[in-house]
Amino acid sequence: MEKRRKIISRDLRNLLFGLLFISPWIVSFFLFLVYPVISNFQLGMTQYSGFGEPQWTGFDNYRQLGRDPLFWTSLYNTFYYVILAVPLGVAVAIALALAMNQKVREVALYRTLLYLPSIAPVFALSMIFIWLLNPRYGLFNYLFHLLQIPAIDWLGDPHWSKLAMVLVAQFGAGQFGLIFLTALRAIPGTLYDAASLDGAGAFRKFWYITLPLLTPVILYDIVIGIGLGLQVFVPAYIMTGGGPVNSTMFTALYIYKNAFEYSQIGLAAAASGILFIINAVLAVTIFWSSKYWVNYRLA
């Protein structure tokens, strides 16, 4: 009995020491994540302009959002962007990782060049793309002219504006490319040697060895990509301002305009709460589905 009491006392002491060491993270989690989320939902049930005291209105802001066609347009634009940008970003990141994994001279230089665009400020990339996508003298339309393809008004045509935002997003794929590169280099070479002995070609090696063993990183990329995609703001704010014809009015931009241009902070908080719930539901769904397609085994 005395021995058991000592074991329990030791385990309790270890638990307290463990909690003490991680207490900065616990405090930060509740202070900078849980509390702001709860406060945001509380603010979303008020009418508040940024001055004076918030007036409690219950679910009026949510009902107003439900009746606002622009809010539904912003959700459509955001989902359109996420559905295109996230899978394309995964494909581009894997392609970059495969390119950076080649055994060629100056490979370190190539890796640096492929990674550099991902650390450039989004503001700077957006300003560069305003020039690159210019319908009259932009580089993209100049290349189209050489190929005898009609010029595209990337930022002025509602049919192309969201695709332009998706294109800008791919210049940040180098960061995830390095993560995929690390995963690639962790795959045992013996698996490829065995596949070669069985007569497998490059495509079959990629499909049956490389891709399955990259699925944990693909899961990470998808979850992070969806979170970032739902919050896309800077390119649309700088390059189009939400136009043309609200075709790039993403939900984050809709929230910004209501909060800081129209002084409807309560309405903006309600919209951000809905966006948070959407993000959480998508993340939980993807993690739940991962048991069917993510492979954590090396063989």
C-alpha positions, 0 to 999 in steps of 0.5 A: 500500500505504501509503495502504491502511494509513493507511485501515485505521489510520484506520478502526480508530481511529474504531472504537475511539473509537466503542466508547469513546463507547458503552462506558457502554451496553455495560457497562450492557447486560452488567451490568444485563441479561445478567448478571442473566438468566444469574444468574436461570437459574443460581438457578432450578436451585437450592433457595434460601430466601434464607438460607444457600447455594443448593443445586444441584438441576438441573432439579428446579424446572422439573419441579416447575413442570410438576406445579403446576396453579397455575403453569399457571393463572397462565400461562393467566391471563397469556395471557388478559390479554395476548390481550385487553389488548394489541390493545384497548390498540392500538385505544384508543391509535389512537382517542385519537390520532385524537381528539387530532389533531382541529382544535378549540379547546382541543385542547392541554387535551384532549390533557393530559386524555387523557394524564394517566391514563397517568402516574398511579401504577398503585397509585393507579389500582388503588385508584380502580378498587376503588371504581369497580368496587364491586358495590354503590356503584361508578360502573360498576354505577350506570351499569348500573343507570340502563340497567337492566342487572344489576350485575356483581361485577367483582372477586368473580366469576371470570368478570369479574375478568380483564376488570376487569384488562384495563379498568384497563390501558386507562387507560395508553393515553394514553402510546401515544396520544401516540406514535400522534399523532406518527405521525399528524402525520408522514403527508403531507397530500397523500396525503389530498388525493389520496384526496379527489380520487379520492372516498375517504371518511373510512373509506377514508382511514383504512383505506388511508392512515392504518392502513398508515402507522401499522403501525411504531408498532403493531409497537412498541406490540404488542412493548412491550405484550406485555412489560408484559402478561406482567409484569402484577402491581400491579393483581392484587396490590392489587385481588384478591390473585390471587383470586377462585379464582385467576382473577387469579393472573398469573405475575408474582404467582405468582413474587412469592408463591413468592419472598417469601411461601413463601421458594422463591426458586429455584422463583420464579427458574425461573418467571421464566426461563420467562416470560423465554423466552416473552417473547423467543419472542413478540418474535422471532416478532412481529418476524419476522412484521412483514415481512408487515404493517408498511409503512415507506414513505410512498407 
